[in-house]
Amino acid sequence: MISKAILSLAALIGVTPSPARSLLDYVGQCVPFARQASGIEIYGDAWTWWQQAAGKYPRGHTPRIGAVAVFQKTGRLPLGHVAVVSRVVEDRVLMLTHANWSVQNGERGHAEQDVTLFDVSPANDWSQVRVWFRDSDGLGSTTYPLAGFIYAKGRPARELTSDHPDYVGALIDAYVAR
């Protein structure tokens, strides 16, 4: 929050503070985005977050709004990936808000809100997932190993989810692609 004194001084010298940019205007890597969106203060490559969270943040295998999903390092994800849970739709379907996944406007790095994540693990434990991929306009065909969820201690960013997420679309994405 900007103090009245700073606003008064800015008005005197003719400077007006610019409005805060939306979290969804972000373009960059997934790690700084997830840190900003969740409030979880972990640094380093995405795949290292799971181990770094041990003893610092609660971890588990049940999705919760505001939790960070940690994708393990793979050939396709050499640095792993982190994304923030924006909605829990049902037992095997949730929505993520993340950055640097799909190509948008010809480049990677953009934030995406309320993207479908589908649990395809045989034990229904979120250890293997598929992610909605804008490039194919549907659930991707690659299965990714998920280390689990790191639970934030505070409140996630208010822009984490939209006012009217497409629950039906998320369910269709998940179960039609099966």
VMD Tcl script that builds the backbone (N, CA, C; Angstrom):
set m [mol new atoms 534]
animate dup $m
set s [atomselect $m all]
$s set {name element resname resid chain x y z} {
  {N N MET 1 A 0.842 -1.170 0.000}
  {CA C MET 1 A 0.000 0.000 0.000}
  {C C MET 1 A 0.892 1.240 0.000}
  {N N ILE 2 A 0.567 2.190 -0.807}
  {CA C ILE 2 A 1.348 3.410 -0.928}
  {C C ILE 2 A 0.843 4.410 0.111}
  {N N SER 3 A 1.764 4.977 0.877}
  {CA C SER 3 A 1.355 5.912 1.933}
  {C C SER 3 A 0.884 7.238 1.336}
  {N N LYS 4 A 0.095 7.970 2.128}
  {CA C LYS 4 A -0.416 9.280 1.697}
  {C C LYS 4 A 0.733 10.249 1.463}
  {N N ALA 5 A 1.780 10.176 2.283}
  {CA C ALA 5 A 2.918 11.089 2.138}
  {C C ALA 5 A 3.600 10.887 0.792}
  {N N ILE 6 A 3.762 9.655 0.385}
  {CA C ILE 6 A 4.402 9.365 -0.903}
  {C C ILE 6 A 3.513 9.859 -2.040}
  {N N LEU 7 A 2.209 9.633 -1.940}
  {CA C LEU 7 A 1.293 10.111 -2.968}
  {C C LEU 7 A 1.310 11.641 -3.058}
  {N N SER 8 A 1.338 12.312 -1.890}
  {CA C SER 8 A 1.385 13.770 -1.874}
  {C C SER 8 A 2.668 14.278 -2.507}
  {N N LEU 9 A 3.797 13.668 -2.167}
  {CA C LEU 9 A 5.077 14.060 -2.739}
  {C C LEU 9 A 5.086 13.826 -4.246}
  {N N ALA 10 A 4.556 12.686 -4.665}
  {CA C ALA 10 A 4.491 12.371 -6.097}
  {C C ALA 10 A 3.639 13.391 -6.838}
  {N N ALA 11 A 2.535 13.833 -6.235}
  {CA C ALA 11 A 1.665 14.822 -6.870}
  {C C ALA 11 A 2.369 16.173 -6.989}
  {N N LEU 12 A 3.150 16.530 -5.945}
  {CA C LEU 12 A 3.881 17.794 -5.966}
  {C C LEU 12 A 4.900 17.852 -7.101}
  {N N ILE 13 A 5.580 16.749 -7.352}
  {CA C ILE 13 A 6.617 16.773 -8.389}
  {C C ILE 13 A 6.090 16.272 -9.735}
  {N N GLY 14 A 4.797 16.020 -9.791}
  {CA C GLY 14 A 4.184 15.665 -11.072}
  {C C GLY 14 A 4.354 14.211 -11.476}
  {N N VAL 15 A 4.606 13.354 -10.535}
  {CA C VAL 15 A 4.762 11.933 -10.836}
  {C C VAL 15 A 3.558 11.194 -10.276}
  {N N THR 16 A 2.941 10.383 -11.088}
  {CA C THR 16 A 1.842 9.564 -10.596}
  {C C THR 16 A 2.269 8.108 -10.650}
  {N N PRO 17 A 2.060 7.377 -9.562}
  {CA C PRO 17 A 2.458 5.976 -9.565}
  {C C PRO 17 A 1.657 5.195 -10.593}
  {N N SER 18 A 2.318 4.294 -11.270}
  {CA C SER 18 A 1.606 3.471 -12.251}
  {C C SER 18 A 0.865 2.366 -11.534}
  {N N PRO 19 A -0.293 1.981 -12.057}
  {CA C PRO 19 A -1.050 0.923 -11.404}
  {C C PRO 19 A -0.289 -0.394 -11.465}
  {N N ALA 20 A -0.492 -1.217 -10.459}
  {CA C ALA 20 A 0.164 -2.526 -10.422}
  {C C ALA 20 A -0.291 -3.361 -11.601}
  {N N ARG 21 A 0.656 -4.014 -12.223}
  {CA C ARG 21 A 0.324 -4.893 -13.334}
  {C C ARG 21 A -0.330 -6.162 -12.797}
  {N N SER 22 A -1.128 -6.751 -13.603}
  {CA C SER 22 A -1.810 -7.978 -13.239}
  {C C SER 22 A -0.823 -9.142 -13.219}
  {N N LEU 23 A -1.030 -10.042 -12.310}
  {CA C LEU 23 A -0.244 -11.268 -12.268}
  {C C LEU 23 A -0.321 -11.984 -13.613}
  {N N LEU 24 A -1.446 -11.852 -14.288}
  {CA C LEU 24 A -1.651 -12.549 -15.558}
  {C C LEU 24 A -0.951 -11.872 -16.728}
  {N N ASP 25 A -0.372 -10.696 -16.509}
  {CA C ASP 25 A 0.439 -10.035 -17.536}
  {C C ASP 25 A 1.863 -10.582 -17.547}
  {N N TYR 26 A 2.175 -11.435 -16.605}
  {CA C TYR 26 A 3.530 -11.956 -16.443}
  {C C TYR 26 A 4.004 -12.700 -17.693}
  {N N VAL 27 A 5.263 -12.487 -18.052}
  {CA C VAL 27 A 5.934 -13.256 -19.089}
  {C C VAL 27 A 7.307 -13.606 -18.531}
  {N N GLY 28 A 7.609 -14.897 -18.439}
  {CA C GLY 28 A 8.890 -15.325 -17.891}
  {C C GLY 28 A 8.860 -16.790 -17.525}
  {N N GLN 29 A 9.679 -17.151 -16.572}
  {CA C GLN 29 A 9.803 -18.536 -16.144}
  {C C GLN 29 A 8.722 -18.905 -15.122}
  {N N CYS 30 A 8.511 -20.204 -14.951}
  {CA C CYS 30 A 7.463 -20.681 -14.042}
  {C C CYS 30 A 7.795 -20.435 -12.570}
  {N N VAL 31 A 9.077 -20.474 -12.203}
  {CA C VAL 31 A 9.463 -20.369 -10.794}
  {C C VAL 31 A 9.107 -19.004 -10.196}
  {N N PRO 32 A 9.554 -17.890 -10.777}
  {CA C PRO 32 A 9.167 -16.603 -10.179}
  {C C PRO 32 A 7.651 -16.396 -10.178}
  {N N PHE 33 A 6.982 -16.896 -11.216}
  {CA C PHE 33 A 5.526 -16.761 -11.268}
  {C C PHE 33 A 4.881 -17.522 -10.102}
  {N N ALA 34 A 5.273 -18.774 -9.895}
  {CA C ALA 34 A 4.689 -19.582 -8.818}
  {C C ALA 34 A 4.991 -18.976 -7.455}
  {N N ARG 35 A 6.174 -18.446 -7.287}
  {CA C ARG 35 A 6.542 -17.805 -6.018}
  {C C ARG 35 A 5.632 -16.607 -5.755}
  {N N GLN 36 A 5.425 -15.775 -6.777}
  {CA C GLN 36 A 4.577 -14.588 -6.632}
  {C C GLN 36 A 3.108 -14.970 -6.418}
  {N N ALA 37 A 2.628 -15.954 -7.141}
  {CA C ALA 37 A 1.211 -16.335 -7.074}
  {C C ALA 37 A 0.854 -17.066 -5.783}
  {N N SER 38 A 1.814 -17.823 -5.228}
  {CA C SER 38 A 1.514 -18.645 -4.055}
  {C C SER 38 A 2.014 -18.068 -2.742}
  {N N GLY 39 A 3.052 -17.239 -2.810}
  {CA C GLY 39 A 3.671 -16.741 -1.585}
  {C C GLY 39 A 4.697 -17.705 -1.010}
  {N N ILE 40 A 4.951 -18.803 -1.687}
  {CA C ILE 40 A 5.954 -19.768 -1.228}
  {C C ILE 40 A 7.331 -19.257 -1.635}
  {N N GLU 41 A 8.182 -19.031 -0.648}
  {CA C GLU 41 A 9.505 -18.446 -0.883}
  {C C GLU 41 A 10.561 -19.537 -1.054}
  {N N ILE 42 A 10.565 -20.153 -2.225}
  {CA C ILE 42 A 11.586 -21.132 -2.581}
  {C C ILE 42 A 12.201 -20.658 -3.887}
  {N N TYR 43 A 13.504 -20.866 -4.008}
  {CA C TYR 43 A 14.250 -20.408 -5.186}
  {C C TYR 43 A 14.950 -21.608 -5.813}
  {N N GLY 44 A 15.387 -21.444 -7.043}
  {CA C GLY 44 A 16.093 -22.510 -7.736}
  {C C GLY 44 A 15.200 -23.188 -8.745}
  {N N ASP 45 A 15.778 -24.136 -9.478}
  {CA C ASP 45 A 15.035 -24.851 -10.514}
  {C C ASP 45 A 13.772 -25.492 -9.937}
  {N N ALA 46 A 12.746 -25.558 -10.764}
  {CA C ALA 46 A 11.442 -26.054 -10.323}
  {C C ALA 46 A 11.521 -27.452 -9.697}
  {N N TRP 47 A 12.276 -28.352 -10.302}
  {CA C TRP 47 A 12.325 -29.725 -9.791}
  {C C TRP 47 A 12.917 -29.799 -8.386}
  {N N THR 48 A 13.663 -28.768 -7.953}
  {CA C THR 48 A 14.273 -28.780 -6.618}
  {C C THR 48 A 13.323 -28.322 -5.525}
  {N N TRP 49 A 12.184 -27.758 -5.905}
  {CA C TRP 49 A 11.266 -27.212 -4.911}
  {C C TRP 49 A 10.768 -28.265 -3.933}
  {N N TRP 50 A 10.499 -29.450 -4.393}
  {CA C TRP 50 A 9.929 -30.487 -3.524}
  {C C TRP 50 A 10.852 -30.759 -2.337}
  {N N GLN 51 A 12.108 -30.973 -2.616}
  {CA C GLN 51 A 13.061 -31.255 -1.547}
  {C C GLN 51 A 13.315 -30.020 -0.693}
  {N N GLN 52 A 13.403 -28.862 -1.329}
  {CA C GLN 52 A 13.634 -27.628 -0.575}
  {C C GLN 52 A 12.500 -27.317 0.399}
  {N N ALA 53 A 11.297 -27.741 0.080}
  {CA C ALA 53 A 10.140 -27.458 0.936}
  {C C ALA 53 A 10.138 -28.307 2.205}
  {N N ALA 54 A 10.870 -29.436 2.202}
  {CA C ALA 54 A 10.885 -30.336 3.357}
  {C C ALA 54 A 11.293 -29.575 4.618}
  {N N GLY 55 A 10.446 -29.631 5.635}
  {CA C GLY 55 A 10.715 -28.968 6.901}
  {C C GLY 55 A 10.431 -27.474 6.905}
  {N N LYS 56 A 10.153 -26.901 5.734}
  {CA C LYS 56 A 9.886 -25.472 5.636}
  {C C LYS 56 A 8.413 -25.184 5.351}
  {N N TYR 57 A 7.810 -26.014 4.499}
  {CA C TYR 57 A 6.399 -25.898 4.125}
  {C C TYR 57 A 5.769 -27.279 4.199}
  {N N PRO 58 A 4.490 -27.341 4.544}
  {CA C PRO 58 A 3.795 -28.637 4.491}
  {C C PRO 58 A 3.732 -29.135 3.046}
  {N N ARG 59 A 3.842 -30.454 2.874}
  {CA C ARG 59 A 3.771 -31.061 1.541}
  {C C ARG 59 A 2.805 -32.233 1.595}
  {N N GLY 60 A 2.279 -32.601 0.429}
  {CA C GLY 60 A 1.390 -33.745 0.377}
  {C C GLY 60 A 1.005 -34.089 -1.039}
  {N N HIS 61 A 0.026 -34.970 -1.151}
  {CA C HIS 61 A -0.407 -35.459 -2.459}
  {C C HIS 61 A -1.888 -35.197 -2.719}
  {N N THR 62 A -2.440 -34.252 -1.977}
  {CA C THR 62 A -3.830 -33.844 -2.162}
  {C C THR 62 A -3.836 -32.389 -2.611}
  {N N PRO 63 A -4.420 -32.095 -3.765}
  {CA C PRO 63 A -4.420 -30.709 -4.235}
  {C C PRO 63 A -5.292 -29.804 -3.369}
  {N N ARG 64 A -4.809 -28.588 -3.156}
  {CA C ARG 64 A -5.558 -27.544 -2.450}
  {C C ARG 64 A -5.345 -26.237 -3.195}
  {N N ILE 65 A -6.324 -25.378 -3.160}
  {CA C ILE 65 A -6.190 -24.069 -3.800}
  {C C ILE 65 A -5.007 -23.327 -3.183}
  {N N GLY 66 A -4.158 -22.785 -4.038}
  {CA C GLY 66 A -2.981 -22.051 -3.593}
  {C C GLY 66 A -1.736 -22.902 -3.438}
  {N N ALA 67 A -1.886 -24.228 -3.483}
  {CA C ALA 67 A -0.723 -25.118 -3.372}
  {C C ALA 67 A 0.066 -25.097 -4.678}
  {N N VAL 68 A 1.360 -25.339 -4.580}
  {CA C VAL 68 A 2.207 -25.412 -5.761}
  {C C VAL 68 A 2.389 -26.877 -6.141}
  {N N ALA 69 A 2.022 -27.209 -7.364}
  {CA C ALA 69 A 2.256 -28.545 -7.916}
  {C C ALA 69 A 3.685 -28.566 -8.449}
  {N N VAL 70 A 4.459 -29.569 -8.025}
  {CA C VAL 70 A 5.857 -29.664 -8.428}
  {C C VAL 70 A 6.017 -30.817 -9.409}
  {N N PHE 71 A 6.343 -30.467 -10.649}
  {CA C PHE 71 A 6.589 -31.462 -11.693}
  {C C PHE 71 A 8.051 -31.888 -11.604}
  {N N GLN 72 A 8.274 -33.189 -11.654}
  {CA C GLN 72 A 9.642 -33.693 -11.586}
  {C C GLN 72 A 10.393 -33.418 -12.881}
  {N N LYS 73 A 11.699 -33.496 -12.785}
  {CA C LYS 73 A 12.576 -33.308 -13.938}
  {C C LYS 73 A 12.424 -34.510 -14.873}
  {N N THR 74 A 12.250 -34.232 -16.180}
  {CA C THR 74 A 12.155 -35.279 -17.203}
  {C C THR 74 A 12.926 -34.796 -18.439}
  {N N GLY 75 A 12.981 -35.640 -19.460}
  {CA C GLY 75 A 13.601 -35.227 -20.718}
  {C C GLY 75 A 12.905 -34.029 -21.324}
  {N N ARG 76 A 11.576 -33.982 -21.214}
  {CA C ARG 76 A 10.814 -32.848 -21.747}
  {C C ARG 76 A 10.833 -31.647 -20.823}
  {N N LEU 77 A 11.042 -31.906 -19.540}
  {CA C LEU 77 A 11.097 -30.833 -18.533}
  {C C LEU 77 A 12.424 -30.933 -17.782}
  {N N PRO 78 A 13.532 -30.556 -18.410}
  {CA C PRO 78 A 14.833 -30.735 -17.765}
  {C C PRO 78 A 15.019 -29.927 -16.481}
  {N N LEU 79 A 14.229 -28.882 -16.292}
  {CA C LEU 79 A 14.286 -28.091 -15.063}
  {C C LEU 79 A 13.056 -28.307 -14.198}
  {N N GLY 80 A 12.189 -29.249 -14.599}
  {CA C GLY 80 A 10.929 -29.458 -13.909}
  {C C GLY 80 A 9.958 -28.341 -14.253}
  {N N HIS 81 A 8.917 -28.228 -13.466}
  {CA C HIS 81 A 7.911 -27.170 -13.661}
  {C C HIS 81 A 7.156 -27.011 -12.354}
  {N N VAL 82 A 6.739 -25.784 -12.061}
  {CA C VAL 82 A 5.875 -25.530 -10.914}
  {C C VAL 82 A 4.672 -24.725 -11.381}
  {N N ALA 83 A 3.532 -25.015 -10.781}
  {CA C ALA 83 A 2.276 -24.356 -11.131}
  {C C ALA 83 A 1.429 -24.265 -9.871}
  {N N VAL 84 A 0.533 -23.302 -9.831}
  {CA C VAL 84 A -0.279 -23.081 -8.636}
  {C C VAL 84 A -1.705 -23.577 -8.871}
  {N N VAL 85 A -2.234 -24.322 -7.917}
  {CA C VAL 85 A -3.601 -24.846 -8.009}
  {C C VAL 85 A -4.578 -23.682 -7.846}
  {N N SER 86 A -5.415 -23.483 -8.865}
  {CA C SER 86 A -6.392 -22.396 -8.801}
  {C C SER 86 A -7.799 -22.887 -8.465}
  {N N ARG 87 A -8.137 -24.114 -8.830}
  {CA C ARG 87 A -9.453 -24.703 -8.525}
  {C C ARG 87 A -9.317 -26.208 -8.409}
  {N N VAL 88 A -10.064 -26.802 -7.513}
  {CA C VAL 88 A -10.195 -28.257 -7.459}
  {C C VAL 88 A -11.574 -28.550 -8.020}
  {N N VAL 89 A -11.618 -29.243 -9.155}
  {CA C VAL 89 A -12.874 -29.499 -9.845}
  {C C VAL 89 A -13.519 -30.780 -9.317}
  {N N GLU 90 A -12.735 -31.839 -9.222}
  {CA C GLU 90 A -13.202 -33.111 -8.650}
  {C C GLU 90 A -11.986 -33.949 -8.307}
  {N N ASP 91 A -12.171 -35.197 -7.896}
  {CA C ASP 91 A -11.069 -36.024 -7.391}
  {C C ASP 91 A -9.862 -36.105 -8.317}
  {N N ARG 92 A -10.082 -36.143 -9.615}
  {CA C ARG 92 A -8.974 -36.327 -10.545}
  {C C ARG 92 A -8.753 -35.156 -11.487}
  {N N VAL 93 A -9.480 -34.070 -11.280}
  {CA C VAL 93 A -9.366 -32.914 -12.171}
  {C C VAL 93 A -9.241 -31.650 -11.329}
  {N N LEU 94 A -8.250 -30.841 -11.693}
  {CA C LEU 94 A -8.117 -29.538 -11.061}
  {C C LEU 94 A -7.692 -28.521 -12.107}
  {N N MET 95 A -7.620 -27.283 -11.696}
  {CA C MET 95 A -7.175 -26.221 -12.588}
  {C C MET 95 A -5.923 -25.585 -11.997}
  {N N LEU 96 A -5.002 -25.250 -12.888}
  {CA C LEU 96 A -3.746 -24.609 -12.515}
  {C C LEU 96 A -3.684 -23.220 -13.109}
  {N N THR 97 A -2.928 -22.366 -12.466}
  {CA C THR 97 A -2.513 -21.117 -13.066}
  {C C THR 97 A -0.996 -21.159 -13.036}
  {N N HIS 98 A -0.394 -20.983 -14.206}
  {CA C HIS 98 A 1.058 -21.112 -14.296}
  {C C HIS 98 A 1.607 -20.280 -15.444}
  {N N ALA 99 A 2.923 -20.299 -15.578}
  {CA C ALA 99 A 3.587 -19.548 -16.644}
  {C C ALA 99 A 4.571 -20.452 -17.374}
  {N N ASN 100 A 4.844 -20.084 -18.610}
  {CA C ASN 100 A 5.875 -20.730 -19.425}
  {C C ASN 100 A 5.540 -22.178 -19.761}
  {N N TRP 101 A 4.307 -22.414 -20.187}
  {CA C TRP 101 A 3.923 -23.767 -20.600}
  {C C TRP 101 A 3.608 -23.790 -22.091}
  {N N SER 102 A 2.538 -23.164 -22.486}
  {CA C SER 102 A 2.119 -23.132 -23.889}
  {C C SER 102 A 2.730 -21.933 -24.608}
  {N N VAL 103 A 2.738 -22.003 -25.921}
  {CA C VAL 103 A 3.157 -20.871 -26.739}
  {C C VAL 103 A 1.939 -19.961 -26.927}
  {N N GLN 104 A 2.110 -18.678 -26.637}
  {CA C GLN 104 A 1.050 -17.686 -26.834}
  {C C GLN 104 A 1.662 -16.496 -27.558}
  {N N ASN 105 A 0.963 -15.993 -28.524}
  {CA C ASN 105 A 1.460 -14.856 -29.304}
  {C C ASN 105 A 2.862 -15.126 -29.847}
  {N N GLY 106 A 3.119 -16.380 -30.199}
  {CA C GLY 106 A 4.389 -16.761 -30.802}
  {C C GLY 106 A 5.557 -16.918 -29.849}
  {N N GLU 107 A 5.299 -16.852 -28.540}
  {CA C GLU 107 A 6.401 -16.993 -27.580}
  {C C GLU 107 A 5.967 -17.743 -26.326}
  {N N ARG 108 A 6.944 -18.314 -25.661}
  {CA C ARG 108 A 6.701 -18.990 -24.385}
  {C C ARG 108 A 6.807 -17.981 -23.249}
  {N N GLY 109 A 6.386 -18.383 -22.087}
  {CA C GLY 109 A 6.574 -17.592 -20.889}
  {C C GLY 109 A 5.327 -16.946 -20.334}
  {N N HIS 110 A 4.274 -16.851 -21.152}
  {CA C HIS 110 A 3.059 -16.172 -20.695}
  {C C HIS 110 A 2.357 -16.948 -19.583}
  {N N ALA 111 A 1.656 -16.200 -18.740}
  {CA C ALA 111 A 0.827 -16.802 -17.697}
  {C C ALA 111 A -0.452 -17.347 -18.324}
  {N N GLU 112 A -0.934 -18.453 -17.780}
  {CA C GLU 112 A -2.215 -19.051 -18.195}
  {C C GLU 112 A -3.029 -19.315 -16.934}
  {N N GLN 113 A -4.276 -18.931 -16.962}
  {CA C GLN 113 A -5.161 -19.055 -15.811}
  {C C GLN 113 A -6.141 -20.205 -15.995}
  {N N ASP 114 A -6.361 -20.972 -14.918}
  {CA C ASP 114 A -7.359 -22.044 -14.887}
  {C C ASP 114 A -7.177 -23.061 -16.013}
  {N N VAL 115 A -6.003 -23.642 -16.080}
  {CA C VAL 115 A -5.650 -24.672 -17.059}
  {C C VAL 115 A -5.943 -26.043 -16.449}
  {N N THR 116 A -6.506 -26.937 -17.221}
  {CA C THR 116 A -6.867 -28.264 -16.714}
  {C C THR 116 A -5.640 -29.122 -16.435}
  {N N LEU 117 A -5.627 -29.760 -15.265}
  {CA C LEU 117 A -4.640 -30.774 -14.899}
  {C C LEU 117 A -5.433 -32.021 -14.543}
  {N N PHE 118 A -5.053 -33.140 -15.144}
  {CA C PHE 118 A -5.790 -34.397 -14.984}
  {C C PHE 118 A -4.885 -35.450 -14.372}
  {N N ASP 119 A -5.308 -36.043 -13.280}
  {CA C ASP 119 A -4.573 -37.123 -12.626}
  {C C ASP 119 A -4.804 -38.415 -13.404}
  {N N VAL 120 A -3.754 -38.954 -13.998}
  {CA C VAL 120 A -3.863 -40.210 -14.755}
  {C C VAL 120 A -3.129 -41.346 -14.053}
  {N N SER 121 A -2.747 -41.147 -12.800}
  {CA C SER 121 A -2.023 -42.182 -12.065}
  {C C SER 121 A -2.949 -43.362 -11.754}
  {N N PRO 122 A -2.435 -44.590 -11.851}
  {CA C PRO 122 A -3.271 -45.761 -11.567}
  {C C PRO 122 A -3.841 -45.770 -10.149}
  {N N ALA 123 A -3.113 -45.202 -9.191}
  {CA C ALA 123 A -3.550 -45.220 -7.794}
  {C C ALA 123 A -4.341 -43.966 -7.399}
  {N N ASN 124 A -4.647 -43.086 -8.382}
  {CA C ASN 124 A -5.371 -41.844 -8.098}
  {C C ASN 124 A -4.666 -41.043 -7.002}
  {N N ASP 125 A -3.322 -40.914 -7.129}
  {CA C ASP 125 A -2.541 -40.227 -6.106}
  {C C ASP 125 A -1.800 -38.999 -6.619}
  {N N TRP 126 A -2.145 -38.522 -7.809}
  {CA C TRP 126 A -1.544 -37.332 -8.410}
  {C C TRP 126 A -0.050 -37.501 -8.673}
  {N N SER 127 A 0.410 -38.728 -8.850}
  {CA C SER 127 A 1.830 -38.939 -9.157}
  {C C SER 127 A 2.113 -38.865 -10.656}
  {N N GLN 128 A 1.078 -38.972 -11.482}
  {CA C GLN 128 A 1.209 -38.866 -12.937}
  {C C GLN 128 A 0.047 -38.026 -13.459}
  {N N VAL 129 A 0.387 -37.006 -14.260}
  {CA C VAL 129 A -0.643 -36.068 -14.702}
  {C C VAL 129 A -0.489 -35.726 -16.182}
  {N N ARG 130 A -1.569 -35.213 -16.748}
  {CA C ARG 130 A -1.569 -34.604 -18.080}
  {C C ARG 130 A -2.076 -33.179 -17.934}
  {N N VAL 131 A -1.540 -32.296 -18.770}
  {CA C VAL 131 A -1.821 -30.868 -18.658}
  {C C VAL 131 A -2.436 -30.364 -19.949}
  {N N TRP 132 A -3.428 -29.469 -19.820}
  {CA C TRP 132 A -4.010 -28.817 -20.985}
  {C C TRP 132 A -2.925 -28.014 -21.675}
  {N N PHE 133 A -2.870 -28.135 -22.990}
  {CA C PHE 133 A -1.807 -27.527 -23.780}
  {C C PHE 133 A -2.442 -26.671 -24.857}
  {N N ARG 134 A -2.275 -25.365 -24.755}
  {CA C ARG 134 A -2.901 -24.412 -25.668}
  {C C ARG 134 A -2.545 -24.717 -27.123}
  {N N ASP 135 A -1.303 -25.168 -27.370}
  {CA C ASP 135 A -0.852 -25.409 -28.743}
  {C C ASP 135 A -1.708 -26.446 -29.463}
  {N N SER 136 A -2.220 -27.435 -28.721}
  {CA C SER 136 A -3.080 -28.452 -29.336}
  {C C SER 136 A -4.541 -28.225 -28.974}
  {N N ASP 137 A -4.812 -27.156 -28.220}
  {CA C ASP 137 A -6.155 -26.799 -27.793}
  {C C ASP 137 A -6.849 -27.951 -27.084}
  {N N GLY 138 A -6.108 -28.616 -26.228}
  {CA C GLY 138 A -6.671 -29.714 -25.465}
  {C C GLY 138 A -5.643 -30.298 -24.519}
  {N N LEU 139 A -6.025 -31.374 -23.885}
  {CA C LEU 139 A -5.136 -32.044 -22.957}
  {C C LEU 139 A -3.973 -32.644 -23.724}
  {N N GLY 140 A -2.768 -32.381 -23.285}
  {CA C GLY 140 A -1.590 -32.924 -23.946}
  {C C GLY 140 A -1.544 -34.439 -23.827}
  {N N SER 141 A -0.784 -35.069 -24.694}
  {CA C SER 141 A -0.686 -36.527 -24.692}
  {C C SER 141 A 0.451 -37.037 -23.816}
  {N N THR 142 A 1.308 -36.150 -23.327}
  {CA C THR 142 A 2.437 -36.551 -22.495}
  {C C THR 142 A 1.997 -36.678 -21.045}
  {N N THR 143 A 2.448 -37.745 -20.399}
  {CA C THR 143 A 2.206 -37.937 -18.974}
  {C C THR 143 A 3.450 -37.461 -18.227}
  {N N TYR 144 A 3.253 -36.611 -17.232}
  {CA C TYR 144 A 4.355 -36.049 -16.454}
  {C C TYR 144 A 4.308 -36.568 -15.021}
  {N N PRO 145 A 5.468 -36.896 -14.445}
  {CA C PRO 145 A 5.494 -37.286 -13.033}
  {C C PRO 145 A 5.419 -36.045 -12.137}
  {N N LEU 146 A 4.571 -36.112 -11.143}
  {CA C LEU 146 A 4.391 -35.005 -10.207}
  {C C LEU 146 A 4.941 -35.450 -8.854}
  {N N ALA 147 A 5.818 -34.638 -8.258}
  {CA C ALA 147 A 6.355 -34.962 -6.933}
  {C C ALA 147 A 5.269 -34.823 -5.878}
  {N N GLY 148 A 4.420 -33.831 -6.022}
  {CA C GLY 148 A 3.345 -33.592 -5.068}
  {C C GLY 148 A 3.027 -32.114 -4.995}
  {N N PHE 149 A 2.391 -31.727 -3.894}
  {CA C PHE 149 A 1.932 -30.354 -3.707}
  {C C PHE 149 A 2.594 -29.753 -2.474}
  {N N ILE 150 A 3.054 -28.525 -2.616}
  {CA C ILE 150 A 3.586 -27.758 -1.492}
  {C C ILE 150 A 2.494 -26.774 -1.096}
  {N N TYR 151 A 2.151 -26.796 0.187}
  {CA C TYR 151 A 1.033 -25.981 0.650}
  {C C TYR 151 A 1.519 -24.630 1.177}
  {N N ALA 152 A 0.928 -23.570 0.654}
  {CA C ALA 152 A 1.276 -22.213 1.057}
  {C C ALA 152 A 0.743 -21.940 2.459}
  {N N LYS 153 A 1.469 -21.097 3.177}
  {CA C LYS 153 A 1.044 -20.751 4.534}
  {C C LYS 153 A 0.058 -19.590 4.539}
  {N N GLY 154 A 0.122 -18.731 3.528}
  {CA C GLY 154 A -0.753 -17.562 3.475}
  {C C GLY 154 A -1.816 -17.726 2.408}
  {N N ARG 155 A -2.329 -16.601 1.971}
  {CA C ARG 155 A -3.355 -16.592 0.927}
  {C C ARG 155 A -2.684 -16.456 -0.436}
  {N N PRO 156 A -3.172 -17.187 -1.418}
  {CA C PRO 156 A -2.616 -17.039 -2.771}
  {C C PRO 156 A -3.074 -15.728 -3.400}
  {N N ALA 157 A -2.453 -15.357 -4.498}
  {CA C ALA 157 A -2.824 -14.146 -5.232}
  {C C ALA 157 A -4.301 -14.204 -5.618}
  {N N ARG 158 A -4.988 -13.078 -5.555}
  {CA C ARG 158 A -6.429 -13.064 -5.852}
  {C C ARG 158 A -6.715 -13.355 -7.319}
  {N N GLU 159 A -5.752 -13.138 -8.206}
  {CA C GLU 159 A -5.944 -13.381 -9.637}
  {C C GLU 159 A -5.673 -14.827 -10.030}
  {N N LEU 160 A -5.502 -15.675 -9.055}
  {CA C LEU 160 A -5.166 -17.067 -9.322}
  {C C LEU 160 A -6.228 -17.758 -10.174}
  {N N THR 161 A -7.477 -17.389 -9.975}
  {CA C THR 161 A -8.562 -18.001 -10.728}
  {C C THR 161 A -9.492 -16.917 -11.268}
  {N N SER 162 A -10.220 -17.275 -12.306}
  {CA C SER 162 A -11.162 -16.314 -12.876}
  {C C SER 162 A -12.476 -16.349 -12.108}
  {N N ASP 163 A -13.315 -15.374 -12.371}
  {CA C ASP 163 A -14.619 -15.338 -11.713}
  {C C ASP 163 A -15.534 -16.459 -12.199}
  {N N HIS 164 A -15.341 -16.896 -13.437}
  {CA C HIS 164 A -16.208 -17.914 -14.026}
  {C C HIS 164 A -15.376 -18.984 -14.733}
  {N N PRO 165 A -14.675 -19.828 -13.963}
  {CA C PRO 165 A -13.858 -20.859 -14.614}
  {C C PRO 165 A -14.746 -21.878 -15.332}
  {N N ASP 166 A -14.204 -22.498 -16.338}
  {CA C ASP 166 A -14.953 -23.455 -17.153}
  {C C ASP 166 A -14.819 -24.868 -16.590}
  {N N TYR 167 A -15.597 -25.164 -15.544}
  {CA C TYR 167 A -15.559 -26.486 -14.917}
  {C C TYR 167 A -15.929 -27.578 -15.916}
  {N N VAL 168 A -16.964 -27.327 -16.672}
  {CA C VAL 168 A -17.421 -28.326 -17.643}
  {C C VAL 168 A -16.328 -28.588 -18.669}
  {N N GLY 169 A -15.692 -27.528 -19.147}
  {CA C GLY 169 A -14.596 -27.680 -20.095}
  {C C GLY 169 A -13.453 -28.489 -19.508}
  {N N ALA 170 A -13.152 -28.257 -18.239}
  {CA C ALA 170 A -12.077 -29.002 -17.585}
  {C C ALA 170 A -12.412 -30.490 -17.514}
  {N N LEU 171 A -13.651 -30.807 -17.191}
  {CA C LEU 171 A -14.056 -32.211 -17.132}
  {C C LEU 171 A -14.048 -32.866 -18.509}
  {N N ILE 172 A -14.507 -32.128 -19.501}
  {CA C ILE 172 A -14.489 -32.655 -20.869}
  {C C ILE 172 A -13.050 -32.875 -21.320}
  {N N ASP 173 A -12.187 -31.878 -21.092}
  {CA C ASP 173 A -10.767 -32.028 -21.435}
  {C C ASP 173 A -10.200 -33.302 -20.839}
  {N N ALA 174 A -10.480 -33.521 -19.562}
  {CA C ALA 174 A -9.904 -34.662 -18.857}
  {C C ALA 174 A -10.465 -35.999 -19.335}
  {N N TYR 175 A -11.761 -36.125 -19.366}
  {CA C TYR 175 A -12.340 -37.449 -19.603}
  {C C TYR 175 A -12.495 -37.828 -21.072}
  {N N VAL 176 A -12.567 -36.877 -21.962}
  {CA C VAL 176 A -12.638 -37.200 -23.380}
  {C C VAL 176 A -11.255 -37.655 -23.861}
  {N N ALA 177 A -10.223 -37.058 -23.305}
  {CA C ALA 177 A -8.855 -37.388 -23.725}
  {C C ALA 177 A -8.395 -38.735 -23.212}
  {N N ARG 178 A -9.136 -39.329 -22.350}
  {CA C ARG 178 A -8.747 -40.594 -21.732}
  {C C ARG 178 A -8.701 -41.694 -22.680}
}
mol reanalyze $m
mol bondsrecalc $m
mol representation Tube
mol addrep $m
